[in-house]
Amino acid sequence: MTSKQSRNIDENEIAKFNSLAARWWDPEGEFKSLHEINPLRLEYIRQHAGLQNQKILDVGCGGGILAESMAANGAEVTGIDMAEGPLKVARLHLQETRQIVDYQKVTVEELAGNNLDQYDVVTCMEMLEHVPDPVSTVQACAKLVRPGGNLFFSTINRNPVAFAGAIVAAEYVLRLLPRGTHEYAKFIKPSELEGWARDCGLTVMHMTGMHYNLLTRNYFLAHNTSINFLMHFRMADD
C-alpha cells in the first residue's frame, strides 16, 4: 500500500477542489449549490443535536461554508481537509466575518489517532463519495465522537435515479455542479452506510433526502432518499 492510499485521499479529487478554491465563497459560482443547501444542513444539525456550545468537528470542510455557519451559531468548530487551496480560502474568509474556526490540513484517520472521544458532534457532508475508502472515514469519525455524541453524514445514493439526477441532470443539464464532480461508482447506498456505522457502535436516529425543485429552484428536505440523503447517527453511551 502506498502512503497516499494509506492516508485515504484521492489526489485527483484534491487537485479538482484546489483548482476551484478561489471561487468557494462566490454564491453564484461553482459552489452555488453548497451555499443553497447549507441552511438545510445547518438546521438539520441544530434540530437533532444542537449547535450552541457544542464541540464540533467538520470532516472535509472545504472552504468552510458549513464550518463557519456552525461557529456563527455558537459552536466550537474544528474543520479538517486535505486540499490546501480551500483551507487557505476558509482562513481568509474568517478575517472578513470575525468568526473562529480551527482549520487543519489533516485526514480524519490521522486526527483520530490522537483525539479519541473528543467531539460532541462530527459532521461529514458531501465527502464520503470523494475518498477511496469511505469505510475508513466512517470508522475514524466514530472514534472521534464522544459516547452519546452525534454524527451526521450526507452523500449520494447509488441507483439509476441517482445517476440521472446527481450526474446527468445536476452536472450536464442544469449545471448545478461542475462536470466531473461525481463518479457514479463512488456513490453509497443508505443500507451500506448504516451497516458501516453500526459496526462502529453507531445507531441511526434519522434519515432524510435532499431535493431540488425545478420550478422554485430551491432545495428542500423530504423522506425520499433516492438521490442525496442525510443520516443522523448517535454513538452508544459507555
FENLIN-V213130 format. One record per run of one state. SS is the DSSP state (~ for helix, > for strand, _ for the rest). FROM is the first residue (numbers start at 0). LEN is the number of residues. If there is no record, write none. Layout:
# FENLIN-V213130
ss=SS from=FROM len=LEN
ss=SS from=FROM len=LEN
This chain:
# FENLIN-V213130
ss=_ from=0 len=2
ss=~ from=2 len=4
ss=_ from=6 len=4
ss=~ from=10 len=9
ss=_ from=19 len=1
ss=~ from=20 len=3
ss=_ from=23 len=8
ss=~ from=31 len=17
ss=_ from=48 len=6
ss=> from=54 len=5
ss=_ from=59 len=5
ss=~ from=64 len=8
ss=_ from=72 len=3
ss=> from=75 len=6
ss=_ from=81 len=2
ss=~ from=83 len=14
ss=_ from=97 len=3
ss=> from=100 len=5
ss=_ from=105 len=2
ss=~ from=107 len=5
ss=_ from=112 len=6
ss=> from=118 len=7
ss=_ from=125 len=2
ss=~ from=127 len=3
ss=_ from=130 len=3
ss=~ from=133 len=11
ss=> from=144 len=12
ss=_ from=156 len=3
ss=~ from=159 len=14
ss=_ from=173 len=10
ss=~ from=183 len=3
ss=_ from=186 len=3
ss=~ from=189 len=9
ss=_ from=198 len=3
ss=> from=201 len=12
ss=_ from=213 len=4
ss=> from=217 len=5
ss=_ from=222 len=5
ss=> from=227 len=8
ss=_ from=235 len=3
